[in-house]
Amino acid sequence: MQRIESMLAAGDWDAVERVRGGGEPAVARLRPFLSHEDDVVRLLAVDSIAAAGGPAAIGPLLAALRDDNEKVAVNAAYGLRGLPLQGRGPALLLAYDAAWNPFVRAQIALLLGLAGGPEVMEGLPRRITIASAAPREALQAAAARLGDIDARRAIADLLRDARGERIRELLDLVAYIGQSWLLRPLRPLLDRDEVAHNLSTHRTRVVRRGKDLAVDAVLAIGRPPVAFQKALHYDDEQVRQIALYLDSLPDELVDPRRPR
């Protein structure tokens, strides 16, 4: 059987499945390849370490967040999503500050919302204030996930104003947060008839409206009293039932100190 080190050196992507679930012993053999001069080998090392999994994978993947190659850094962030990040907030804040690529920063920002902790809660507001658009929305989603009321209101405002493809982008953040306070802010999207996701091919035209994606989100987060399941498209009656359900819910973002 070919050694895993030889597979990585050769850029053999079968290595990912070879080490899946291998934990610390596999990670120890893979870690040296994170400093390889070839971007493809480093990318393969990151994906293999993520597949090996376990607590031992966290340190190497945190280090890979600082890789100069965007794909390597982003895949390291994806790999970290499935690992226990509690207590890793300070390291993630440092990685966020060190990142120069806005998309990489956005992915690290989402990890901050999974890590939590006092350092993260203290560090998020300042970074939200100075961030550019993509990482700022990810930082707001992270803060909202951790309970920050101002960040939650900011996400609600973005949803209210969303149109077209922008709806799908924001609903990715909704899925990441996955909390019940988002249900009422989804209500305006049930009026969006425009195309939000085009799944068409050269043979068939398949488009999903903003309201279709919004119903998906409500079915995933809430418990609407409806008899239908998730579908590609929803008819007017199904959308109406979801709207009635959302209208019956309390607004969890209302501040009793402010006028409604």
C-alpha positions in Angstrom: 0.0 0.0 0.0 1.3 3.5 -0.9 2.4 5.6 2.0 0.3 8.6 2.8 3.4 10.9 2.5 4.0 9.7 -1.0 0.4 10.3 -2.0 0.5 13.9 -0.8 3.9 14.6 -2.4 2.4 13.3 -5.7 -0.8 15.3 -5.3 -3.0 12.2 -5.1 -6.4 13.2 -3.9 -7.3 9.7 -2.9 -5.2 10.6 0.2 -8.3 12.4 1.6 -10.3 9.2 1.9 -7.3 7.2 3.0 -6.9 9.3 6.2 -10.5 10.0 6.9 -11.2 9.6 10.6 -7.5 8.8 11.3 -7.3 11.5 14.0 -4.0 12.4 15.7 -1.7 9.8 14.1 -2.8 10.8 10.6 -2.6 14.5 11.4 1.0 14.2 12.7 2.0 12.7 9.3 0.2 15.3 7.3 1.2 18.4 9.1 4.6 18.9 7.5 3.0 19.2 4.1 1.4 22.5 5.2 4.7 24.2 4.5 5.2 22.6 1.1 6.1 25.0 -1.7 3.4 23.7 -4.0 0.0 25.3 -3.4 -1.8 22.1 -4.6 0.1 19.9 -2.1 -0.8 22.4 0.7 -4.4 22.3 -0.3 -4.4 18.5 -0.3 -2.8 18.6 3.1 -5.5 20.9 4.5 -8.3 18.8 3.1 -6.6 15.6 4.4 -6.1 17.0 7.9 -9.8 18.1 7.9 -10.8 14.6 6.9 -8.6 13.0 9.6 -10.4 15.2 12.1 -10.2 15.1 15.9 -8.9 17.8 18.2 -5.4 17.4 16.8 -6.6 18.8 13.5 -7.5 22.2 15.0 -4.0 23.6 15.5 -2.8 22.8 11.9 -5.9 24.2 10.4 -5.7 27.4 12.4 -2.2 27.8 11.1 -3.4 27.2 7.5 -5.8 30.1 7.8 -2.7 32.3 7.3 -1.7 30.6 4.0 -1.0 33.1 1.2 -3.2 30.9 -1.2 -6.8 31.9 -0.9 -8.1 28.4 -1.6 -5.9 26.8 1.1 -7.0 29.3 3.7 -10.7 29.0 2.8 -10.6 25.2 2.9 -8.9 25.4 6.3 -11.8 27.5 7.5 -14.3 25.0 6.1 -12.4 22.2 7.8 -12.6 24.0 11.1 -16.4 24.4 11.0 -16.9 20.8 12.0 -14.5 20.8 14.9 -14.9 22.0 18.5 -13.7 25.6 18.6 -14.6 26.7 22.1 -11.6 28.5 23.6 -10.1 29.2 20.2 -11.5 32.7 19.9 -8.2 34.6 20.6 -6.4 32.5 18.0 -9.2 33.2 15.5 -9.2 36.9 16.2 -5.4 37.0 15.4 -6.0 35.0 12.2 -8.8 37.4 11.2 -6.6 40.4 11.7 -3.7 38.8 9.8 -5.8 37.9 6.8 -5.6 40.3 3.8 -8.2 38.6 1.6 -11.8 39.8 2.3 -13.3 36.4 1.5 -10.9 34.6 3.8 -11.7 37.2 6.5 -15.4 36.5 6.0 -14.9 32.7 6.5 -12.8 33.3 9.7 -15.5 35.7 10.9 -18.1 32.9 10.7 -15.7 30.7 12.8 -15.7 33.4 15.5 -19.4 32.9 15.9 -18.9 29.2 16.4 -16.1 29.7 18.9 -17.7 32.4 21.1 -16.2 33.4 24.4 -15.6 36.8 26.1 -12.7 37.7 23.9 -14.8 37.3 20.8 -17.7 39.2 22.1 -15.4 42.0 23.1 -13.5 42.0 19.9 -16.4 41.8 17.4 -17.9 45.3 17.6 -14.7 47.2 16.7 -14.0 44.9 13.8 -17.6 45.3 12.5 -17.1 49.0 12.5 -14.0 49.1 10.4 -14.6 46.0 8.2 -15.3 46.1 4.4 -18.7 44.8 3.2 -18.1 41.0 2.9 -16.3 40.4 6.2 -18.6 43.0 8.0 -21.7 41.0 7.2 -20.0 37.8 8.3 -18.9 39.5 11.5 -22.5 40.7 12.1 -23.8 37.2 11.6 -21.2 35.9 14.1 -22.2 38.5 16.6 -25.9 37.9 16.0 -25.4 34.2 16.5 -23.8 35.0 19.9 -26.7 37.2 21.0 -25.7 40.7 20.1 -29.0 42.6 19.6 -27.5 45.4 17.4 -26.0 42.7 15.1 -29.3 40.9 15.0 -31.1 44.1 14.0 -28.5 44.7 11.3 -29.1 41.3 9.8 -32.9 41.9 10.0 -32.4 45.2 8.1 -30.4 43.4 5.4 -33.1 40.8 4.9 -35.8 43.5 4.7 -34.0 45.2 1.9 -32.8 42.1 0.0 -33.7 41.7 -3.7 -32.8 39.1 -6.3 -29.6 37.1 -5.9 -28.9 39.0 -2.8 -31.6 37.0 -1.0 -29.7 33.8 -1.6 -26.5 35.3 -0.2 -28.2 36.5 3.0 -30.1 33.2 3.5 -26.7 31.5 3.6 -26.1 33.6 6.7 -29.5 32.8 8.0 -28.7 29.0 7.7 -25.4 29.6 9.5 -27.2 31.4 12.4 -30.2 29.1 12.5 -32.0 30.7 15.4 -35.7 31.4 15.9 -35.4 35.2 16.2 -34.8 35.2 12.4 -38.3 34.0 11.6 -40.0 37.4 11.8 -37.3 39.2 9.8 -37.9 36.6 7.0 -41.5 37.8 6.6 -40.7 40.5 3.9 -39.0 37.9 1.7 -42.4 36.1 1.2 -43.4 39.0 -1.1 -40.4 38.6 -3.3 -41.4 37.2 -6.7 -38.2 37.9 -8.5 -35.6 35.3 -9.3 -33.2 34.7 -6.4 -31.5 31.5 -7.6 -31.2 30.4 -11.2 -30.6 26.6 -11.5 -31.2 26.6 -15.3 -29.2 24.5 -17.7 -28.9 24.7 -21.5 -31.8 22.2 -21.6 -34.2 23.3 -18.8 -35.1 26.5 -17.1 -35.3 26.2 -13.4 -35.5 29.3 -11.2 -36.4 29.8 -7.6 -38.0 33.0 -6.4 -37.1 34.9 -3.3 -40.3 33.6 -1.6 -39.3 30.0 -2.4 -36.0 30.4 -0.6 -37.6 32.2 2.3 -40.1 29.3 2.8 -37.2 26.9 2.8 -35.6 28.9 5.6 -38.7 29.0 7.7 -39.2 25.3 7.3 -35.6 24.8 8.5 -35.7 27.1 11.5 -39.2 27.2 12.6 -42.1 24.8 13.3 -44.9 26.1 11.1 -48.2 24.1 11.4 -48.3 23.1 7.7 -48.8 19.8 6.0 -46.3 20.3 3.1 -42.7 19.5 2.9 -39.7 21.4 1.3 -40.1 21.8 -2.4 -38.6 23.6 -5.4 -41.5 25.9 -5.7 -44.4 26.8 -3.4 -47.9 27.8 -4.5 -49.7 30.9 -3.3 -51.6 29.0 -0.6 -48.5 27.5 0.8 -46.8 30.9 1.0 -49.9 32.3 2.6 -49.8 29.7 5.3 -46.1 30.5 6.1 -47.0 34.2 6.2 -49.8 33.6 8.7 -47.4 31.6 10.8 -44.7 34.3 10.8 -47.3 37.0 11.5 -48.4 35.1 14.6 -44.9 35.1 16.1 -43.6 37.7 18.6 -40.9 40.1 17.4 -37.9 39.0 19.4 -35.9 42.1 18.2 -38.2 44.7 19.8 -36.4 46.7 22.5 -38.9 47.6 25.2 -37.0 50.8 25.7 -37.6 51.9 22.1 -40.9 52.9 20.4 -42.1 50.3 17.9 
